Amino acid sequence: TGELVVESGSVSLGYADDYNDLCRGDDNGGCLHTGDLAVIDSSGHIHLKGRIKRIAKLLGERINLDDIEELLKKEYTSCGFACTDIDEHMVVAYDSPIIDGHEIKKILSERVGIQRQMVETIYIETIPRLSNGKVDYQGVGDLINGQE
């Protein structure tokens, strides 16, 4: 798994705000760093796994927060999750009052190897979402900081 980088003559030259910008040439040098994490399978198919910015570094280990959310969604199918990192800890926000935060820590410790003291769990009534339906991680961070 690594960043998806596209090198091609089809890569855009860059952004143009006015006519003069069109004279700059190829700002990207034919190479686009997408910011997407991807894996290439044995058939050569590319599978997107998340975004680089959705990585937490805990005790020197890189943890893909999107993978953590997917793991928890499979375990608790009727619950929403939003994972972020704050002050070198992973914070798992969840929207179901019946879930036990200690159980989340146990699952992450046993299945992913994350030390329990590196995980904080917080119940929030509703996971904030953007107009496109994706999790509003800025809003989640604001809610988490408001509860501390």
Contact map, one row per residue, 1 for C-alpha under 8 A:
1110000000000000000000000000000000001111000000000000000000000000000000000000000000000000000000000000000000000000000000000000000000000000000000000000
1111000000000000000000000000000000001110000000000000000000000000000000000000000000000000000000000000000000000000000000000000000000000000000000000000
1111100000000000000000000000000011111100000000000001000000000000000000000000000000000000000000000000000000000000000000000000000000000000000000000000
0111110000000000000000000000000011111100000000000000000000000000000000000000000000000000000000000000000000000000000000000000000000000000000000000000
0011111000000000000000000000001111000000000000000000000000000000000000000000000000000000000000000000000000000000000000000000000000000000000000000000
0001111100100000000000000000001111000000000000000000000000000000000000000000000000000000000000000000000000000000000000000000000000000000000000000000
0000111110100000000000000000011100000000000000000000000000000000000000000000000000000000000000000000000000000000000000000000000000000000000000000000
0000011111100000000000000000011000000000000000000000000000000000000000000000000000000000000000000000000000000000000000000000000000000000000000000000
0000001111100000000000000000010000000000000000000000000000000000000000000000000000000000000000000000000000000000000000000000000000000000000000000000
0000000111110000000000000000010000000000000000000000000000000000000000000000000000000000000000000000000000000000000000000000000000000000000000000000
0000011111111000000000000001011100000000000000000000000000000000000000000000000000000000000000000000000000000000000000000000000000000000000000000000
0000000001111100000000000101010000000000000000000000000000000000000000000000000000000000000000000000000000000000000000000000000000000000000000000000
0000000000111110000000001111110000000000000000000000000000000000000000000000000000000000000000000000000000000000000000000000000000000000000000000000
0000000000011111000000000111000000000000000000000000000000000000000000000000000000000000000000000000000000000000000000000000000000000000000000000000
0000000000001111100010000000000000000000000000000000000000000000000000000000000000000000000000000000000000000000000000000000000000000000000000000000
0000000000000111111011000000000000000000000000000000000000000000000000000000000000000000000000000000000000000000000000000000000000000000000000000000
0000000000000011111010000000000000000000000000000000000000000000000000000000000000000000000000000000000000000000000000000000000000000000000000000000
0000000000000001111111000000000000000000000000000000000000000000000000000000000000000000000000000000000000000000000000000000000000000000000000000000
0000000000000001111111100000000000000000000000000000000000000000000000000000000000000000000000000000000000000000000000000000000000000000000000000000
0000000000000000011111110000000000000000000000000000000000000000000000000000000000000000000000000000000000000000000000000000000000000000000000000000
0000000000000011111111110000000000000000000000000000000000000000000000000000000000000000000000000000000000000000000000000000000000000000000000000000
0000000000000001011111111000000000000000000000000000000000000000000000000000000000000000000000000000000000000000000000000000000000000000000000000000
0000000000000000001111111000000000000000000000000000000000000000000000000000000000000000000000000000000000000000000000000000000000000000000000000000
0000000000000000000111111110000000000000000000000000000000000000000000000000000000000000000000000000000000000000000000000000000000000000000000000000
0000000000001000000001111110000000000000000000000000000000000000000000000000000000000000000000000000000000000000000000000000000000000000000000000000
0000000000011100000000011111110000000000000000000000000000000000000000000000000000000000000000000000000000000000000000000000000000000000000000000000
0000000000001100000000011111100000000000000000000000000000000000000000000000000000000000000000000000000000000000000000000000000000000000000000000000
0000000000111100000000000111111100000000000000000000000000000000000000000000000000000000000000000000000000000000000000000000000000000000000000000000
0000000000001000000000000111111000000000000000000000000000000000000000000000000000000000000000000000000000000000000000000000000000000000000000000000
0000001111111000000000000101111100000000000000000000000000000000000000000000000000000000000000000000000000000000000000000000000000000000000000000000
0000111100100000000000000001111110000000000000000000000000000000000000000000000000000000000000000000000000000000000000000000000000000000000000000000
0000111000100000000000000001011111000000000000000000000000000000000000000000000000000000000000000000000000000000000000000000000000000000000000000000
0011110000000000000000000000001111100000000000000000000000000000000000000000000000000000000000000000000000000000000000000000000000000000000000000000
0011110000000000000000000000000111110000000000000000000000000000000000000000000000000000000000000000000000000000000000000000000000000000000000000000
0011000000000000000000000000000011111000000000000011100000000000000000000000000000000000000000000000000000000000000000000000000000000000000000000000
0011000000000000000000000000000001111100000000011111000000000000000000000000000000000000000000000000000000000000000000000000000000000000000000000000
1111000000000000000000000000000000111110000000011111000000000000000000000000000000000000000000000000000000000000000000000000000000000000000000000000
1111000000000000000000000000000000011111000001111100000000000000000000000000000000000000000000000000000000000000000000000000000000000000000000000000
1100000000000000000000000000000000001111100001111000000000000000000000000000000000000000000000000000000000000000000000000000000000000000000000000000
1000000000000000000000000000000000000111111111100000000000000000000000000000000000000000000000000000000000000000000000000000000000000000000000000000
0000000000000000000000000000000000000011111111100000000000000000000000000000000000000000000000000000000000000000000000000000000000000000000000000000
0000000000000000000000000000000000000001111110000000000000000000000000000000000000000000000000000000000000000000000000000000000000000000000000000000
0000000000000000000000000000000000000001111110000000000000000000000000000000000000000000000000000000000000000000000000000000000000000000000000000000
0000000000000000000000000000000000000001111111000000000000000000000000000000000000000000000000000000000000000000000000000000000000000000000000000000
0000000000000000000000000000000000000001111111100000000000000000000000000000000000000000000000000000000000000000000000000000000000000000000000000000
0000000000000000000000000000000000000111100111110000000000000000000000000000000000000000000000000000000000000000000000000000000000000000000000000000
0000000000000000000000000000000000000111100011111000000000000000000000000000000000000000000000000000000000000000000000000000000000000000000000000000
0000000000000000000000000000000000011110000001111100000000000000000000000000000000000000000000000000000000000000000000000000000000000000000000000000
0000000000000000000000000000000000011110000000111110000000000000011000000000000000000000000000000000000000000000000000000000000000000000000000000000
0000000000000000000000000000000000011100000000011111010000000001011000000000000000000000000000000000000000000000000000000000000000000000000000000000
0000000000000000000000000000000000111000000000001111111000000000000000000000000000000000000000000000000000000000000000000000000000000000000000000000
0010000000000000000000000000000000111000000000000111111000000000000000000000000000000000000000000000000000000000000000000000000000000000000000000000
0000000000000000000000000000000000100000000000000011111000000000000000000000000000000000000000000000000000000000000000000000000000000000000000000000
0000000000000000000000000000000000000000000000000111111100000001110000000000000000010000000000000000000000000000000000000000000000000000000000000000
0000000000000000000000000000000000000000000000000011111110000111100000000000000000000000000000000000000000000000000000000000000000000000000000000000
0000000000000000000000000000000000000000000000000000011111001111100000000000000000011001110000000000000000000000000000000000000000000000000000000000
0000000000000000000000000000000000000000000000000000001111111110000000000000000000000001000000000000000000000000000000000000000000000000000000000000
0000000000000000000000000000000000000000000000000000000111111110000000000000000000000001110000000000000000000000000001000000000000000000000000000000
0000000000000000000000000000000000000000000000000000000011111000000000000000000000000000000000000000000000000000000000000000000000000000000000000000
0000000000000000000000000000000000000000000000000000000011111100000000000000000000000000000000000000000000000000000000000000000000000000000000000000
0000000000000000000000000000000000000000000000000000000111111110000000000000000000000000000000000000000000000000000000000000000000000000000000000000
0000000000000000000000000000000000000000000000000000001111011111000000000000000000000000000000000000000000000000000000000000000000000000000000000000
0000000000000000000000000000000000000000000000000000001111001111100100000000000000000000000000000000000000000000000000000000000000000000000000000000
0000000000000000000000000000000000000000000000000100011100000111111100000000000000000000000000000000000000000000000000000000000000000000000000000000
0000000000000000000000000000000000000000000000000000011100000011111110000000000000110000000000000000000000000000000000000000000000000000000000000000
0000000000000000000000000000000000000000000000001100010000000001111111000000000000100000000000000000000000000000000000000000000000000000000000000000
0000000000000000000000000000000000000000000000001100000000000001111111100000000000000000000000000000000000000000000000000000000000000000000000000000
0000000000000000000000000000000000000000000000000000000000000011111111110000000000100000000000000000000000010000000000000000000000000000000000000000
0000000000000000000000000000000000000000000000000000000000000000111111111000000011100000000000000000000000000000000000000000000000000000000000000000
0000000000000000000000000000000000000000000000000000000000000000011111111100000000000000000000000000000000000000000000000000000000000000000000000000
0000000000000000000000000000000000000000000000000000000000000000001111111110000000000000000000000000000000000000000000000000000000000000000000000000
0000000000000000000000000000000000000000000000000000000000000000000111111111000010000000000000000000000100000000000000000000000000000000000000000000
0000000000000000000000000000000000000000000000000000000000000000000011111111111110000000000000000000000000000000000000000000000000000000000000000000
0000000000000000000000000000000000000000000000000000000000000000000001111111100000000000000000000000000000000000000000000000000000000000000000000000
0000000000000000000000000000000000000000000000000000000000000000000000111111100000000000000000000000000000000000000000000000000000000000000000000000
0000000000000000000000000000000000000000000000000000000000000000000000011111111000000000000000000000000000000000000000000000000000000000000000000000
0000000000000000000000000000000000000000000000000000000000000000000000001111111000000000000000000000000000000000000000000000000000000000000000000000
0000000000000000000000000000000000000000000000000000000000000000000000001001111100000000000000000000000000000000000000000000000000000000000000000000
0000000000000000000000000000000000000000000000000000000000000000000000001001111110000000000001110000000000000000000000000000000000000000000000000000
0000000000000000000000000000000000000000000000000000000000000000000000001000011111000000000001110000000000000000000000000000001000000000000000000000
0000000000000000000000000000000000000000000000000000000000000000000010011000001111100000000111100000000000000000000000000000001000000000000000000000
0000000000000000000000000000000000000000000000000000000000000000000010000000000111110000000111000000000000000000000000000000001000000010100100000000
0000000000000000000000000000000000000000000000000000000000000000110110000000000011111000011110000000000000000000000000000000000000000000000000000000
0000000000000000000000000000000000000000000000000000010100000000100000000000000001111100011100000000000000000000000000000000000000000000100010000000
0000000000000000000000000000000000000000000000000000000100000000000000000000000000111111111000000000000000000000000000000000000000000000000000000000
0000000000000000000000000000000000000000000000000000000000000000000000000000000000011111111000000000000000000000000000000000000000000000000000000000
0000000000000000000000000000000000000000000000000000000000000000000000000000000000001111100000000000000000000000000000000000000000000000000000000000
0000000000000000000000000000000000000000000000000000000111000000000000000000000000001111110000000000000000000000000001000000000000000000000000000000
0000000000000000000000000000000000000000000000000000000101000000000000000000000000001111111000000000000000000000000001110000000000000000000000000000
0000000000000000000000000000000000000000000000000000000101000000000000000000000000111101111100000000000000000000000001110000000000000000000000000000
0000000000000000000000000000000000000000000000000000000000000000000000000000000000111100111110000000000000000000000000111100000000000000000000000000
0000000000000000000000000000000000000000000000000000000000000000000000000000000011110000011111000000000000000000000000111100000000000000000000000000
0000000000000000000000000000000000000000000000000000000000000000000000000000000011100000001111100000000000000000000000001111001000000000000100010000
0000000000000000000000000000000000000000000000000000000000000000000000000000001111000000000111110000000000000000000000001111101000000000000000000000
0000000000000000000000000000000000000000000000000000000000000000000000000000001110000000000011111000000000000000000000000011111000000000000000000000
0000000000000000000000000000000000000000000000000000000000000000000000000000001100000000000001111110000000000000000000000011100000000000000000000000
0000000000000000000000000000000000000000000000000000000000000000000000000000000000000000000000111111000000000000000000000010100000000000000000000000
0000000000000000000000000000000000000000000000000000000000000000000000000000000000000000000000011111000000000000000000000000000000000000000000000000
0000000000000000000000000000000000000000000000000000000000000000000000000000000000000000000000011111101000000000000000000000000000000000000000000000
0000000000000000000000000000000000000000000000000000000000000000000000000000000000000000000000001111111100000000000000000000000000000000000000000000
0000000000000000000000000000000000000000000000000000000000000000000000000000000000000000000000000011111110000000000000001100000000000000000000000000
0000000000000000000000000000000000000000000000000000000000000000000000000000000000000000000000000001111111000000000000001000000000000000000000000000
0000000000000000000000000000000000000000000000000000000000000000000000000000000000000000000000000011111111100000000000000000000000000000000000000000
0000000000000000000000000000000000000000000000000000000000000000000000010000000000000000000000000001111111110000000000001000000000000000000000000000
0000000000000000000000000000000000000000000000000000000000000000000000000000000000000000000000000000111111111000000100111000000000000000000000000000
0000000000000000000000000000000000000000000000000000000000000000000000000000000000000000000000000000011111111100000100000000000000000000000000000000
0000000000000000000000000000000000000000000000000000000000000000000000000000000000000000000000000000001111111111000000000000000000000000000000000000
0000000000000000000000000000000000000000000000000000000000000000000100000000000000000000000000000000000111111111111100000000000000000000000000000000
0000000000000000000000000000000000000000000000000000000000000000000000000000000000000000000000000000000011111111111100000000000000000000000000000000
0000000000000000000000000000000000000000000000000000000000000000000000000000000000000000000000000000000001111111110000000000000000000000000000000000
0000000000000000000000000000000000000000000000000000000000000000000000000000000000000000000000000000000000111111100000000000000000000000000000000000
0000000000000000000000000000000000000000000000000000000000000000000000000000000000000000000000000000000000111111110000000000000000000000000000000000
0000000000000000000000000000000000000000000000000000000000000000000000000000000000000000000000000000000000011111111000000000000000000000000000000000
0000000000000000000000000000000000000000000000000000000000000000000000000000000000000000000000000000000000011101111101100000000000000000000000000000
0000000000000000000000000000000000000000000000000000000000000000000000000000000000000000000000000000000000011000111111100000000000000000000000000000
0000000000000000000000000000000000000000000000000000000000000000000000000000000000000000000000000000000011011000011111100000000000000000000000000000
0000000000000000000000000000000000000000000000000000000000000000000000000000000000000000000000000000000000000000001111110000000000000000000000000000
0000000000000000000000000000000000000000000000000000000001000000000000000000000000000001110000000000000000000000011111110000000000000000000000000000
0000000000000000000000000000000000000000000000000000000000000000000000000000000000000000111100000000000010000000011111111000000000000000000000000000
0000000000000000000000000000000000000000000000000000000000000000000000000000000000000000111100000000000010000000000011111100000000000000000000000000
0000000000000000000000000000000000000000000000000000000000000000000000000000000000000000001111000000110110000000000000111110000000000000000000000000
0000000000000000000000000000000000000000000000000000000000000000000000000000000000000000001111000000100000000000000000011111000000000000000000010000
0000000000000000000000000000000000000000000000000000000000000000000000000000000000000000000011111000000000000000000000001111100000000000000000000000
0000000000000000000000000000000000000000000000000000000000000000000000000000000000000000000011110000000000000000000000000111111000000000000000100000
0000000000000000000000000000000000000000000000000000000000000000000000000000000000000000000001111000000000000000000000000011111000000000000000000000
0000000000000000000000000000000000000000000000000000000000000000000000000000000000000000000000100000000000000000000000000001111100000000000000000000
0000000000000000000000000000000000000000000000000000000000000000000000000000000111000000000011100000000000000000000000000001111110000011000100000000
0000000000000000000000000000000000000000000000000000000000000000000000000000000000000000000000000000000000000000000000000000011111000011101100000000
0000000000000000000000000000000000000000000000000000000000000000000000000000000000000000000000000000000000000000000000000000001111111111001000000000
0000000000000000000000000000000000000000000000000000000000000000000000000000000000000000000000000000000000000000000000000000000111111111000000000000
0000000000000000000000000000000000000000000000000000000000000000000000000000000000000000000000000000000000000000000000000000000011111100000000000000
0000000000000000000000000000000000000000000000000000000000000000000000000000000000000000000000000000000000000000000000000000000011111100000000000000
0000000000000000000000000000000000000000000000000000000000000000000000000000000000000000000000000000000000000000000000000000000011111110000000000000
0000000000000000000000000000000000000000000000000000000000000000000000000000000000000000000000000000000000000000000000000000000011111111000000000000
0000000000000000000000000000000000000000000000000000000000000000000000000000000001000000000000000000000000000000000000000000001111001111100000000000
0000000000000000000000000000000000000000000000000000000000000000000000000000000000000000000000000000000000000000000000000000001111000111111100000000
0000000000000000000000000000000000000000000000000000000000000000000000000000000001010000000000000000000000000000000000000000000100000011111110000000
0000000000000000000000000000000000000000000000000000000000000000000000000000000000000000000000000000000000000000000000000000000000000001111111000000
0000000000000000000000000000000000000000000000000000000000000000000000000000000000000000000000000000000000000000000000000000000110000001111111100000
0000000000000000000000000000000000000000000000000000000000000000000000000000000001000000000010000000000000000000000000000000001100000001111111110000
0000000000000000000000000000000000000000000000000000000000000000000000000000000000010000000000000000000000000000000000000000000000000000111111111000
0000000000000000000000000000000000000000000000000000000000000000000000000000000000000000000000000000000000000000000000000000000000000000011111111100
0000000000000000000000000000000000000000000000000000000000000000000000000000000000000000000000000000000000000000000000000001000000000000001111111110
0000000000000000000000000000000000000000000000000000000000000000000000000000000000000000000010000000000000000000000000000100000000000000000111111111
0000000000000000000000000000000000000000000000000000000000000000000000000000000000000000000000000000000000000000000000000000000000000000000011111111
0000000000000000000000000000000000000000000000000000000000000000000000000000000000000000000000000000000000000000000000000000000000000000000001111111
0000000000000000000000000000000000000000000000000000000000000000000000000000000000000000000000000000000000000000000000000000000000000000000000111111
0000000000000000000000000000000000000000000000000000000000000000000000000000000000000000000000000000000000000000000000000000000000000000000000011111
